[in-house]
Amino acid sequence: MADDCRFPGSDEEEEIKAEINMLKKYSHHRNIATYYGAFVKKNPPGVDDQLWLVMEFCGAGSITDLIKNTKGNTLKEEWIAYVCREILRVRTDITTNVTA
């Protein structure tokens, strides 16, 4: 798992660890894909190793996928309002937990 992984030479190591810790802490939230774990796929010398995150499958795709699949590549105002509200719910919940 990523806790035991080392990222030799990676300037982003602390950022990666912080992101994984956030996923561990908040993936129970209904608006965040569930985090199951992470591992480093070792590659041959000369090829960078890869960090793989194991997450819940979101069959509906991303917001980008949703936009690409709509006529004219635009979202209805109601959909935008819904997405913004749900993002703000996550932000509020995370901020409340951090300051509590």
Residue, then its C-alpha position, 0 to 999 in steps of 0.5 A: m500500500a502507499d503508506d509503505c511506498r517510497f517515491p525516490g527522487s520525487d519532488e511531489e512525495e509530500e503532495i502525493k502522501a497528503e492527497i492519499n491521506m485526504l482520500k482516506k479521511y474523506s472517501h466515506h463522504r457520499n460525494i467523494a469516490t471511495y478510496y480502497g488503496a494505492f500501490v506503486k507499479k515498479n517498472p524496468p530501469g529507465v522507466d518511471d514507476q507508476l502510482w496506482l490508486v484503487m478507487e470506486f468505479c463511477g460508471a456515469g463518468s466525469i463532469t467532462d464526459l457529461i458535458k461532451n455527451t450533451k447537445g452543444n457541449t453545454l449543461k443546463e443551468e439546473w445541472i450546473a446548480y446541482v453540481c455546484r451545490e454538491i461540490l460546496r457540500v463536500r467543501t463545507d463538510i471537509t472544512t467543518n471536520v478540519t476545524a472541529 
